[in-house]
C-alpha cells in the first residue's frame, strides 16, 4: 500500500535533526515552544531534499554566518548570503532551490505555543504587511545580533526557562525591528505608482491565490479595473497577472500535496476548483506532472 506523505511537523523535523546531526555535536535545540540552530545548515538541507515548497506558520529569524541560500519566497527568487539577516513570518511560502556546501546559519523559531511577553504586530517589522524581510546590517548591528543569538543558545542548553527566553526573544525582535526601521529610513526614494501596485498585488496573491484564481478579485481589492491592473503588472514585472496567480496557486497545491494527506478531491474542493479532473489538468499543465506523480516523488525522497 502506498504510504501517505507526512506533514513537515515538529516531530518530523526533530527526528530528522536527531538522525543526521553531525559528529561535531548537537547544533540545535527544540522543544514545543522554541527552536534554535547554531551554525547549522541541516534544516535547510532537509527542506531542499524534500523538493517542495512549505508554509511557515510561526516566526523564524536567522543570521547567515557563511555560505548562501537561493530560494523562492512568496513567488520571488531571493539570494541570501553571509552577513544577511532574514525574517520569515506566518504565511510565508518558501522553496529552497540551492544551498551552498559551506552554509552556516544561526537562528530561532518561535513556535505558536511560546508565551510571547509582547505582540509582534506592535513593531513595524512584524506588522503582517509583509511576511518576509531581508536586511543587510552594518558590522555593529551584526555583532549585536550574533551576541543575542549566542546568549539564547547558551541559556537554552544549560537551563531552559520560558521567562528568561521570553526576555531574549523580545530583545531580538526589538533589535531586528530597529534595524529594519533604520534600513528603511536610508533607502532611496519611494517606489513608483506601478511598483507600489505590483507589490500590493503580489501580497494579495500570496494571501488569496489558493481560493481566488481570477484577476477581477485582485483588481476589485485594489480599486482598479481588470485591464489596468493587468497592464501595470505586466509592464512592472514582465509577467502577466494571471501567471502570478497561477504560480502562487501551484505553490499552494504543492504544499498540500507534500505536507498533508488530503485526497486530490479534497484539495480540489479546498482550492475552489470545479472538480478533481479540472484540478489535475491544471496542475499537469503548470508542472508537467500529475498531482499523484508529484506526491509520489516526495514519498520516495522521504523513504
Backbone bond lengths (Angstrom), bond angles and torsions (degrees), N, CA, C in turn:
res aa  C-N    CA-C-N  psi(-1)  N-CA   C-N-CA  omega(-1)  CA-C   N-CA-C  phi
1 X - - - 1.456 - - 1.528 109.57 -
2 X 1.333 116.71 137.22 1.449 121.33 -177.91 1.515 110.70 -69.91
3 X 1.342 116.67 128.17 1.451 120.79 179.16 1.526 110.12 -71.07
4 X 1.332 115.15 143.52 1.457 119.03 175.97 1.522 109.73 -84.47
5 X 1.317 116.85 149.20 1.468 118.83 -179.06 1.521 111.41 -68.32
6 X 1.321 116.35 145.13 1.452 121.37 176.47 1.520 109.75 -89.19
7 X 1.332 116.61 147.06 1.467 117.98 173.13 1.518 110.07 -70.22
8 X 1.331 115.72 155.04 1.459 120.18 176.86 1.520 107.33 -79.39
9 X 1.318 116.05 77.12 1.452 123.56 -170.21 1.520 111.61 -96.95
10 X 1.331 114.83 174.60 1.463 122.08 174.74 1.527 110.17 -55.56
11 X 1.332 117.51 -47.51 1.463 120.55 -175.47 1.530 111.75 -67.48
12 X 1.341 117.23 -39.66 1.463 120.13 179.26 1.527 110.76 -65.90
13 X 1.322 116.77 -43.98 1.459 120.52 178.93 1.521 110.95 -61.51
14 X 1.332 117.08 -44.68 1.461 120.83 -179.49 1.532 111.08 -62.74
15 X 1.343 116.22 -43.38 1.461 119.45 -178.71 1.523 110.80 -62.56
16 X 1.333 116.06 -42.85 1.474 119.26 179.82 1.524 110.52 -61.74
17 X 1.320 116.38 -46.52 1.457 119.86 -178.62 1.519 111.22 -61.83
18 X 1.330 117.73 -42.17 1.461 120.91 -178.20 1.530 111.84 -68.26
19 X 1.325 117.00 -31.59 1.456 120.22 -178.46 1.520 112.38 -80.32
20 X 1.330 117.60 -26.91 1.459 119.65 -172.25 1.522 113.90 -115.54
21 X 1.330 118.15 4.20 1.460 119.75 -179.12 1.526 109.55 -58.30
22 X 1.321 116.23 140.99 1.454 120.28 -172.90 1.520 111.98 -70.37
23 X 1.328 115.32 164.23 1.463 121.25 -179.49 1.524 112.05 -66.87
24 X 1.326 117.13 -14.04 1.464 119.83 -179.46 1.523 111.74 -71.90
25 X 1.315 117.58 -12.67 1.458 119.59 177.80 1.509 112.16 125.28
26 X 1.314 114.53 171.92 1.458 122.47 -177.57 1.521 110.41 -64.90
27 X 1.303 117.62 127.45 1.456 122.50 -176.85 1.524 112.25 -116.89
28 X 1.316 117.08 14.85 1.450 119.90 -178.59 1.517 110.62 -147.21
29 X 1.338 114.47 156.95 1.460 122.84 171.74 1.516 106.05 -130.01
30 X 1.318 117.55 136.23 1.462 119.83 -178.41 1.518 109.85 -152.72
31 X 1.343 116.36 122.88 1.462 121.00 168.38 1.526 107.61 -131.72
32 X 1.328 118.09 -164.80 1.463 118.86 -175.12 1.530 113.20 -79.15
33 X 1.352 117.19 -1.61 1.454 121.06 -179.67 1.519 114.02 -112.11
34 X 1.325 115.29 -36.55 1.460 119.11 -168.39 1.523 110.67 -148.14
35 X 1.324 115.80 144.38 1.456 121.58 172.02 1.513 109.95 -123.95
36 X 1.331 117.41 142.19 1.462 122.34 179.32 1.515 108.25 -136.03
37 X 1.328 117.20 133.25 1.463 121.22 171.22 1.521 107.71 -118.36
38 X 1.319 115.58 144.49 1.450 121.66 -173.91 1.519 109.35 -131.37
39 X 1.333 116.18 98.82 1.451 120.26 178.67 1.515 113.34 65.06
40 X 1.333 116.94 36.15 1.461 121.26 -175.56 1.519 110.39 -119.85
41 X 1.331 116.28 156.92 1.468 121.05 172.83 1.526 110.95 -125.68
42 X 1.332 116.66 8.96 1.463 119.79 -171.60 1.523 113.26 -61.76
43 X 1.332 116.58 -42.48 1.448 118.69 -178.22 1.523 111.14 -64.39
44 X 1.327 116.85 -38.39 1.467 120.41 178.00 1.533 110.65 -66.33
45 X 1.335 116.43 -37.80 1.460 119.72 177.00 1.523 110.80 -63.80
46 X 1.342 116.34 -39.82 1.466 120.88 176.81 1.521 110.51 -59.00
47 X 1.315 116.26 -49.82 1.454 120.20 -176.65 1.520 111.51 -66.12
48 X 1.341 117.20 -38.73 1.464 120.44 176.18 1.526 110.05 -63.88
49 X 1.333 117.21 -40.63 1.462 121.79 -178.64 1.523 111.41 -63.02
50 X 1.337 116.97 -33.79 1.461 119.98 -177.37 1.515 112.74 -72.13
51 X 1.357 117.13 -16.08 1.462 122.10 172.98 1.530 112.47 52.71
52 X 1.323 116.21 46.48 1.460 120.53 179.26 1.523 108.82 -159.58
53 X 1.311 117.31 154.42 1.465 118.76 175.32 1.523 110.72 -71.96
54 X 1.310 116.23 160.18 1.457 120.52 173.96 1.518 107.98 -141.35
55 X 1.322 115.71 156.94 1.453 121.81 -175.74 1.525 109.95 -106.00
56 X 1.332 116.24 133.27 1.454 122.49 178.41 1.522 108.92 -89.03
57 X 1.325 117.08 128.59 1.461 121.18 178.35 1.525 111.56 -118.53
58 X 1.336 116.61 19.00 1.456 121.11 -179.37 1.519 107.68 -145.99
59 X 1.322 118.04 -169.85 1.460 121.81 177.13 1.522 109.59 -102.62
60 X 1.338 116.80 130.23 1.462 122.51 178.49 1.519 108.22 -129.80
61 X 1.311 115.22 124.75 1.457 122.23 -177.67 1.515 108.28 -122.95
62 X 1.319 117.38 131.65 1.455 120.06 -176.48 1.514 113.34 -141.69
63 X 1.324 113.97 155.50 1.462 122.64 176.71 1.523 106.74 -128.09
64 X 1.329 117.24 123.57 1.458 121.27 -179.90 1.525 108.69 -84.65
65 X 1.341 116.19 112.98 1.461 121.96 -178.46 1.523 110.56 -78.05
66 X 1.331 116.29 -44.89 1.464 120.91 175.71 1.516 108.63 -155.43
67 X 1.329 114.81 165.59 1.463 119.52 -179.62 1.518 111.79 81.16
68 X 1.326 116.30 -164.39 1.461 121.28 -176.01 1.520 110.35 -156.43
69 X 1.331 115.02 156.93 1.462 123.17 175.70 1.523 108.01 -132.87
70 X 1.319 116.14 134.83 1.466 121.41 173.25 1.517 107.91 -114.15
71 X 1.330 116.86 124.60 1.461 121.27 -174.67 1.517 110.67 -142.36
72 X 1.322 114.71 160.43 1.457 120.36 166.19 1.524 106.40 -96.21
73 X 1.324 115.86 121.68 1.465 121.63 179.77 1.520 107.76 -122.74
74 X 1.337 115.60 116.19 1.467 120.33 -179.22 1.534 111.73 49.46
75 X 1.327 115.04 48.74 1.466 125.23 173.60 1.524 114.20 81.28
76 X 1.336 118.11 -10.26 1.456 120.71 -176.18 1.525 110.43 -110.57
77 X 1.345 116.83 133.37 1.463 119.13 178.52 1.528 109.86 -73.48
78 X 1.340 115.17 132.17 1.466 121.62 -178.34 1.523 109.44 -125.70
79 X 1.336 115.22 143.40 1.461 121.30 175.66 1.520 107.43 -119.49
80 X 1.341 116.76 116.40 1.462 122.29 -177.94 1.517 107.55 -114.44
81 X 1.340 116.60 131.11 1.459 120.12 -175.11 1.525 111.05 -133.77
82 X 1.338 115.49 178.78 1.457 121.88 -176.63 1.526 111.26 -51.66
83 X 1.340 115.14 133.27 1.455 121.07 -179.41 1.503 114.36 93.12
84 X 1.343 118.06 -9.33 1.459 121.74 178.24 1.523 110.73 -85.73
85 X 1.317 115.27 151.12 1.457 122.79 175.13 1.520 107.57 -121.25
86 X 1.322 116.60 136.18 1.462 120.91 -176.74 1.521 110.67 -126.94
87 X 1.307 114.92 151.02 1.459 122.94 172.28 1.515 108.48 -128.74
88 X 1.319 116.10 127.22 1.458 122.24 173.20 1.518 107.08 -116.79
89 X 1.327 116.72 120.49 1.450 121.13 -179.29 1.506 112.18 -107.69
90 X 1.329 117.23 175.45 1.470 121.06 179.30 1.523 111.38 -54.71
91 X 1.333 115.51 135.07 1.459 121.38 179.73 1.507 114.81 96.27
92 X 1.338 117.89 -7.01 1.467 120.52 178.48 1.521 110.33 -71.91
93 X 1.324 116.60 135.32 1.462 121.44 173.98 1.527 107.55 -113.15
94 X 1.335 115.32 123.91 1.468 121.83 -172.94 1.518 110.09 -128.23
95 X 1.337 116.07 139.85 1.460 121.38 170.19 1.525 108.90 -136.51
96 X 1.346 117.67 107.30 1.466 119.88 176.76 1.532 110.88 -62.92
97 X 1.330 116.47 134.95 1.457 122.09 178.34 1.522 111.93 -104.47
98 X 1.330 116.28 -37.40 1.468 120.76 -178.71 1.523 108.76 -152.32
99 X 1.330 115.51 139.23 1.461 122.24 179.32 1.522 107.19 -128.99
100 X 1.331 118.23 121.63 1.457 120.29 -178.55 1.526 110.52 -67.82
101 X 1.325 115.95 151.70 1.465 120.87 -176.05 1.524 112.64 -66.24
102 X 1.336 116.96 -22.57 1.462 120.03 -177.75 1.530 112.47 -101.21
103 X 1.330 117.28 15.72 1.462 120.48 -176.69 1.529 111.50 -58.71
104 X 1.314 115.53 134.97 1.460 122.21 174.59 1.525 107.75 -141.79
105 X 1.327 116.27 125.96 1.461 121.41 -174.58 1.520 110.21 -131.72
106 X 1.320 116.03 139.88 1.459 122.73 168.39 1.523 107.05 -111.02
107 X 1.321 117.00 141.95 1.452 116.85 178.79 1.504 112.91 -179.96
108 X 1.326 114.63 -178.81 1.454 120.46 179.95 1.516 110.41 -142.55
109 X 1.324 115.12 153.80 1.454 124.03 174.38 1.520 107.27 -120.08
110 X 1.318 117.10 118.36 1.458 121.55 178.46 1.522 107.26 -96.44
111 X 1.317 116.46 103.45 1.465 122.44 -174.52 1.531 110.56 -77.19
112 X 1.346 117.25 159.72 1.467 120.27 -176.10 1.534 114.16 -57.96
113 X 1.350 118.49 -26.31 1.465 120.75 -179.26 1.522 113.70 -80.48
114 X 1.341 117.94 -4.72 1.462 119.72 -177.86 1.527 109.89 -71.99
115 X 1.342 118.21 129.40 1.481 121.07 -178.36 1.530 111.51 -78.81
116 X 1.321 116.81 81.42 1.462 120.50 -179.09 1.533 110.69 -62.34
117 X 1.334 117.30 131.21 1.468 120.21 179.92 1.526 112.85 -84.37
118 X 1.339 117.30 13.36 1.454 122.39 -178.30 1.516 107.87 -160.43
119 X 1.301 116.94 169.41 1.463 121.30 177.29 1.526 109.41 -100.14
120 X 1.338 118.23 117.38 1.468 119.94 179.60 1.526 113.01 -56.61
121 X 1.325 117.06 -31.28 1.461 119.89 -175.96 1.527 112.73 -70.51
122 X 1.354 117.45 -9.14 1.463 119.97 174.54 1.526 111.46 -73.85
123 X 1.326 116.94 -14.76 1.464 121.91 -178.78 1.531 109.23 -100.58
124 X 1.334 118.95 135.46 1.470 121.03 -177.88 1.522 113.77 -53.72
125 X 1.329 117.01 -35.94 1.464 119.82 -178.84 1.520 111.93 -62.57
126 X 1.318 116.63 -30.87 1.460 121.45 -171.62 1.528 111.45 -113.58
127 X 1.347 116.69 30.24 1.460 119.39 -172.23 1.517 113.86 -80.11
128 X 1.327 116.72 0.85 1.459 119.66 176.83 1.518 114.34 85.63
129 X 1.339 118.50 -8.76 1.457 120.61 178.80 1.528 110.73 -67.74
130 X 1.333 116.45 -34.89 1.455 121.45 175.17 1.515 108.13 -134.08
131 X 1.319 117.04 132.48 1.458 120.39 -178.03 1.522 112.59 -90.36
132 X 1.353 117.04 -2.73 1.464 120.93 179.49 1.518 109.57 -131.78
133 X 1.332 115.55 133.29 1.463 121.03 174.89 1.519 108.56 -131.47
134 X 1.322 115.83 140.79 1.460 122.29 175.30 1.518 107.41 -127.82
135 X 1.348 116.07 124.40 1.457 120.65 -177.20 1.522 110.46 -125.53
136 X 1.326 114.88 150.42 1.469 122.06 179.91 1.539 107.19 -120.60
137 X 1.323 118.12 84.71 1.470 120.79 -173.76 1.523 112.74 -72.52
138 X 1.340 115.10 159.20 1.465 118.92 173.45 1.534 108.34 -79.89
139 X 1.324 116.62 178.86 1.465 120.69 -174.15 1.529 112.29 -61.52
140 X 1.329 116.99 -38.54 1.464 120.34 -178.64 1.520 111.08 -66.07
141 X 1.337 117.15 -48.70 1.462 120.27 -179.86 1.524 111.40 -65.38
142 X 1.328 116.68 -35.27 1.456 120.17 178.47 1.532 110.26 -65.52
143 X 1.319 117.05 -40.44 1.468 120.99 179.01 1.527 110.76 -64.67
144 X 1.329 117.31 -41.19 1.466 120.64 178.69 1.517 110.50 -64.58
145 X 1.340 116.50 -43.39 1.469 120.07 178.45 1.521 110.77 -59.62
146 X 1.339 116.96 -42.73 1.459 121.29 177.48 1.526 111.45 -59.77
147 X 1.323 116.74 -45.41 1.456 121.34 -177.72 1.526 111.70 -64.24
148 X 1.338 116.89 -41.27 1.467 120.26 179.54 1.528 111.18 -64.21
149 X 1.335 116.47 -44.30 1.463 119.58 179.72 1.524 111.27 -67.74
150 X 1.326 117.72 -37.25 1.463 120.82 176.77 1.528 110.95 -63.40
151 X 1.339 116.69 -41.71 1.465 120.32 178.94 1.524 110.74 -62.52
152 X 1.323 116.68 -42.77 1.461 120.19 178.76 1.535 110.95 -62.52
153 X 1.319 116.21 -42.77 1.461 121.32 179.79 1.528 111.29 -61.99
154 X 1.326 117.11 -47.47 1.464 120.98 -176.98 1.523 112.00 -66.13
155 X 1.326 117.54 -41.00 1.459 120.36 179.91 1.517 111.28 -69.12
156 X 1.329 116.92 -41.32 1.469 120.10 -179.59 1.524 111.03 -61.11
157 X 1.327 117.14 -39.16 1.470 120.22 -178.82 1.524 111.75 -70.58
158 X 1.344 117.33 -35.04 1.464 120.30 -176.83 1.525 112.26 -79.43
159 X 1.329 115.77 -52.51 1.462 119.14 -178.21 1.514 108.92 -160.25
160 X 1.326 117.15 104.48 1.462 120.70 -177.03 1.523 109.57 -73.50
161 X 1.321 115.61 127.30 1.463 121.78 177.71 1.530 107.73 -138.39
162 X 1.338 116.58 121.95 1.465 120.33 -175.27 1.519 112.35 -59.88
163 X 1.348 117.18 -37.20 1.453 120.03 -179.09 1.510 112.13 -65.83
164 X 1.343 116.49 -46.80 1.462 120.39 179.19 1.523 110.23 -64.25
165 X 1.337 116.13 -44.25 1.460 119.53 -178.70 1.525 110.84 -66.27
166 X 1.339 116.27 -32.29 1.460 119.14 177.34 1.512 111.92 -61.74
167 X 1.348 116.48 -39.64 1.457 120.20 177.24 1.513 111.92 -64.46
168 X 1.342 116.77 -40.65 1.464 120.12 179.29 1.526 111.25 -68.92
169 X 1.324 116.45 -40.91 1.469 119.44 177.66 1.519 110.46 -60.84
170 X 1.326 116.66 -42.48 1.466 120.15 178.27 1.522 110.54 -62.37
171 X 1.345 116.83 -41.10 1.464 120.41 179.18 1.522 110.78 -62.90
172 X 1.330 116.68 -41.44 1.468 120.74 -179.79 1.523 110.53 -66.40
173 X 1.343 117.01 -46.35 1.461 120.25 178.84 1.537 109.93 -59.32
174 X 1.333 116.68 -43.46 1.464 120.44 -178.11 1.525 111.09 -65.73
175 X 1.340 116.63 -39.47 1.464 120.21 179.37 1.524 110.37 -67.05
176 X 1.332 116.84 -43.58 1.468 120.66 177.82 1.527 109.64 -60.80
177 X 1.333 116.61 -41.43 1.454 121.01 -179.13 1.529 110.91 -64.14
178 X 1.348 117.57 -42.58 1.452 120.70 179.83 1.533 110.51 -63.09
179 X 1.340 116.58 -40.77 1.460 120.18 178.01 1.526 110.79 -62.21
180 X 1.335 115.74 -42.25 1.467 119.67 -179.11 1.527 110.86 -63.98
181 X 1.331 116.63 -46.19 1.462 120.22 -179.46 1.523 110.25 -62.05
182 X 1.346 116.98 -42.15 1.455 121.47 179.68 1.516 110.97 -65.05
183 X 1.332 116.95 -43.12 1.467 120.78 -179.12 1.518 110.63 -66.24
184 X 1.331 116.72 -39.05 1.459 120.90 -179.85 1.520 111.13 -64.54
185 X 1.347 115.48 -37.75 1.467 120.04 -178.19 1.515 112.42 -66.82
186 X 1.337 117.35 -25.90 1.467 120.76 -177.50 1.525 112.91 -99.78
187 X 1.330 116.67 3.82 1.456 119.38 179.93 1.528 110.29 -74.31
188 X 1.347 118.18 158.73 1.461 121.05 179.58 1.523 112.44 -63.61
189 X 1.305 115.79 -178.38 1.463 122.24 -175.32 1.518 112.41 -53.07
190 X 1.325 114.94 157.93 1.462 121.67 -177.71 1.525 110.69 -57.23
191 X 1.334 117.14 150.69 1.461 120.16 -179.80 1.519 111.42 -64.89
192 X 1.314 115.39 159.05 1.458 120.31 177.24 1.527 109.41 -66.48
193 X 1.327 115.43 166.60 1.464 120.14 178.90 1.526 110.25 -58.35
194 X 1.323 117.03 -40.94 1.465 120.22 -179.17 1.531 111.25 -64.26
195 X 1.337 116.64 -42.43 1.458 119.69 178.87 1.523 111.00 -65.65
196 X 1.331 116.74 -38.91 1.470 120.60 179.10 1.524 110.32 -64.44
197 X 1.326 117.53 -40.80 1.471 120.66 178.16 1.523 110.33 -64.00
198 X 1.347 116.50 -42.82 1.468 119.64 178.76 1.525 111.07 -60.51
199 X 1.337 117.52 -45.20 1.457 120.50 -179.49 1.522 111.38 -62.26
200 X 1.327 116.91 -43.61 1.472 120.01 179.02 1.525 110.71 -66.04
201 X 1.329 116.63 -39.61 1.464 120.95 177.64 1.530 110.86 -60.83
202 X 1.334 117.61 -46.85 1.456 120.80 -178.39 1.523 111.71 -65.32
203 X 1.342 117.38 -36.02 1.460 118.95 175.88 1.519 110.93 -62.37
204 X 1.333 116.57 -43.45 1.467 120.53 178.26 1.529 111.27 -64.33
205 X 1.327 116.33 -40.85 1.467 120.40 179.23 1.531 110.58 -62.09
206 X 1.333 117.12 -44.27 1.464 119.97 178.18 1.516 111.73 -60.06
207 X 1.318 117.43 -34.24 1.459 121.71 -177.35 1.521 113.23 -80.74
208 X 1.346 117.42 -34.60 1.467 119.56 -166.05 1.523 116.24 -121.81
209 X 1.343 118.54 -6.90 1.469 119.29 -172.29 1.514 113.64 -61.26
210 X 1.331 118.26 -26.16 1.461 120.16 -180.00 1.529 112.00 -62.49
211 X 1.345 116.41 -22.49 1.470 119.35 -177.68 1.526 113.38 -124.66
212 X 1.318 117.43 -18.48 1.458 121.15 -177.86 1.527 108.51 -119.49
213 X 1.335 116.50 108.24 1.463 121.51 -170.84 1.525 113.71 -103.16
214 X 1.322 117.75 -4.82 1.456 120.32 -173.52 1.521 111.41 -110.71
215 X 1.342 115.92 145.38 1.460 121.35 -176.60 1.524 111.72 -63.20
216 X 1.332 118.16 -27.20 1.468 120.55 -176.72 1.527 111.31 -59.11
217 X 1.316 117.88 -37.98 1.471 121.34 180.00 1.531 110.07 -58.34
218 X 1.323 116.77 -45.66 1.461 121.79 -175.78 1.534 110.93 -73.97
219 X 1.318 116.67 -38.50 1.464 119.97 177.03 1.523 110.31 -62.36
220 X 1.325 115.52 -40.74 1.465 119.93 179.74 1.530 110.92 -64.29
221 X 1.344 116.84 -41.63 1.464 120.35 179.91 1.529 111.76 -66.58
222 X 1.329 116.19 -27.92 1.464 120.97 -179.54 1.527 112.70 -95.67
223 X 1.346 115.72 2.03 1.475 121.38 -179.89 1.533 111.38 59.23
224 X 1.335 114.89 42.93 1.459 121.11 178.48 1.520 109.09 -127.87
225 X 1.325 116.58 163.39 1.464 118.94 172.53 1.523 109.13 -78.98
226 X 1.322 116.33 155.94 1.461 120.74 178.06 1.527 110.57 -56.42
227 X 1.329 116.01 -44.68 1.454 120.19 -175.29 1.527 110.95 -65.58
228 X 1.334 116.60 -43.85 1.467 119.38 -178.19 1.530 110.55 -65.49
229 X 1.331 117.02 -43.89 1.462 119.73 178.98 1.521 110.46 -60.79
230 X 1.327 116.82 -44.40 1.460 120.28 179.71 1.517 112.19 -60.54
231 X 1.335 116.52 -41.68 1.467 120.85 179.93 1.525 110.86 -65.21
232 X 1.335 117.21 -46.06 1.466 121.22 -177.59 1.525 110.69 -64.38
233 X 1.321 117.31 -45.53 1.465 120.91 -178.28 1.521 110.49 -61.94
234 X 1.325 116.83 -43.80 1.465 119.92 -178.75 1.527 111.54 -67.04
235 X 1.325 117.52 -40.95 1.461 120.61 179.70 1.526 111.59 -68.04
236 X 1.344 117.44 -37.07 1.460 121.28 -175.83 1.524 113.49 -80.23
237 X 1.337 117.11 -25.81 1.471 119.50 -173.73 1.520 114.22 -122.04
238 X 1.328 117.28 -17.68 1.459 119.69 -175.05 1.511 113.17 78.82
239 X 1.333 116.74 5.88 1.461 123.00 -179.55 1.519 107.82 -128.06
240 X 1.326 117.68 139.44 1.458 119.45 -179.03 1.523 110.88 -71.40
241 X 1.323 115.56 157.38 1.464 120.42 178.94 1.524 110.81 -60.26
242 X 1.328 117.42 -40.06 1.468 120.28 -179.59 1.517 111.05 -65.31
243 X 1.331 117.17 -36.50 1.467 120.14 177.14 1.527 110.88 -63.04
244 X 1.348 117.26 -41.96 1.467 120.10 177.78 1.529 110.33 -61.50
245 X 1.320 116.44 -43.31 1.476 120.42 -179.96 1.525 110.25 -63.01
246 X 1.328 116.66 -44.76 1.463 120.41 -179.09 1.529 111.40 -65.55
247 X 1.337 117.24 -38.29 1.464 119.86 177.87 1.528 110.52 -61.10
248 X 1.328 115.84 -46.11 1.468 119.62 -179.53 1.517 110.74 -64.78
249 X 1.319 116.73 -38.09 1.460 120.65 178.84 1.523 111.13 -64.38
250 X 1.318 117.11 -42.41 1.466 120.70 178.13 1.525 110.86 -63.05
251 X 1.336 117.22 -41.73 1.458 120.28 177.99 1.518 110.51 -60.17
252 X 1.329 116.82 -43.62 1.462 120.60 -179.97 1.530 111.20 -64.65
253 X 1.324 116.86 -38.57 1.464 120.66 178.12 1.526 110.22 -64.64
254 X 1.335 117.15 -43.07 1.459 120.59 179.77 1.523 111.43 -60.55
255 X 1.331 116.75 -39.02 1.468 120.21 177.08 1.517 109.85 -59.79
256 X 1.322 117.25 -45.76 1.471 121.29 -179.37 1.526 111.14 -64.96
257 X 1.336 117.14 -41.33 1.457 120.23 -177.39 1.518 112.24 -66.94
258 X 1.332 116.47 -39.13 1.462 119.92 -175.04 1.524 113.03 -87.42
259 X 1.321 117.74 -31.13 1.455 119.27 -168.91 1.527 114.47 -116.47
260 X 1.339 116.85 10.92 1.462 120.53 171.72 1.523 108.46 -138.40
261 X 1.333 116.16 167.06 1.467 119.77 175.47 1.529 111.06 -107.36
262 X 1.335 117.52 23.75 1.457 121.00 177.28 1.524 110.62 -63.50
263 X 1.308 116.38 143.89 1.463 120.28 176.76 1.523 109.39 -71.70
264 X 1.332 116.00 163.93 1.461 119.91 179.07 1.525 110.72 -60.68
265 X 1.327 116.77 -38.14 1.473 119.86 178.70 1.532 110.50 -64.45
266 X 1.331 116.37 -41.20 1.463 119.16 179.54 1.528 111.31 -64.18
267 X 1.329 116.72 -41.43 1.464 119.77 178.66 1.523 110.10 -65.29
268 X 1.332 116.30 -43.30 1.466 120.43 179.04 1.525 110.49 -59.11
269 X 1.326 116.85 -42.66 1.464 120.80 179.46 1.531 111.06 -66.20
270 X 1.326 116.73 -44.67 1.472 120.66 -179.29 1.518 111.88 -61.25
271 X 1.330 116.19 -33.05 1.460 120.41 -174.77 1.522 112.94 -101.58
272 X 1.322 115.15 20.89 1.468 122.13 169.08 1.520 114.22 62.64
273 X 1.343 117.94 32.74 1.462 120.64 170.79 1.525 108.50 -84.92
274 X 1.320 117.87 147.74 1.471 119.27 -178.56 1.523 113.42 -63.10
275 X 1.327 116.74 -30.80 1.467 120.09 178.27 1.529 108.89 -164.49
276 X 1.351 116.23 170.85 1.462 121.11 -176.69 1.525 111.95 -66.95
277 X 1.345 116.62 -32.83 1.460 119.95 -179.93 1.522 110.90 -64.34
278 X 1.324 117.08 -44.71 1.460 121.22 178.78 1.526 110.08 -63.70
279 X 1.318 116.13 -40.85 1.466 122.09 177.70 1.529 110.82 -58.42
280 X 1.323 117.34 -47.87 1.470 121.43 -178.45 1.520 111.63 -64.93
281 X 1.329 116.79 -40.39 1.463 120.29 179.08 1.523 110.89 -64.55
282 X 1.331 116.76 -41.12 1.464 120.57 178.79 1.527 110.29 -61.92
283 X 1.322 116.98 -47.77 1.464 120.42 -176.93 1.529 110.75 -64.27
284 X 1.327 117.99 -41.56 1.463 120.48 178.73 1.526 111.02 -64.53
285 X 1.344 116.71 -40.33 1.465 119.82 179.49 1.524 111.28 -63.10
286 X 1.321 117.06 -35.89 1.462 121.09 -176.60 1.523 113.13 -82.25
287 X 1.326 118.00 -30.26 1.468 120.88 -171.49 1.521 114.34 -118.99
288 X 1.334 117.68 -17.46 1.457 120.31 -175.16 1.519 113.26 82.53
289 X 1.333 117.56 1.68 1.466 123.06 179.36 1.519 109.88 -126.40
290 X 1.315 116.22 151.47 1.453 119.01 170.25 1.530 108.36 -76.55
291 X 1.336 118.99 157.30 1.466 120.03 176.46 1.529 112.51 -56.34
292 X 1.339 116.25 -37.86 1.460 119.48 179.24 1.523 112.47 -65.00
293 X 1.342 116.67 -41.35 1.470 120.10 178.78 1.525 111.05 -64.75
294 X 1.334 116.60 -40.39 1.467 119.96 178.98 1.521 110.28 -62.82
295 X 1.313 117.20 -44.10 1.469 121.05 179.16 1.522 110.64 -64.25
296 X 1.318 116.90 -40.93 1.461 121.28 -179.43 1.537 111.66 -62.79
297 X 1.323 116.59 -39.71 1.468 119.68 177.59 1.526 111.24 -60.40
298 X 1.334 115.29 -39.18 1.452 119.41 178.76 1.514 112.73 -64.70
299 X 1.304 116.91 -36.80 1.468 120.60 178.70 1.516 110.97 -67.01
300 X 1.347 116.96 -36.79 1.463 119.35 179.32 1.511 110.67 -66.54
301 X 1.358 116.94 -36.39 1.469 120.10 177.94 1.514 110.57 -62.60
302 X 1.348 117.27 -40.39 1.464 121.47 -176.65 1.505 112.86 -73.02
303 X 1.335 116.63 -29.65 1.479 120.00 -172.94 1.518 112.33 -77.71
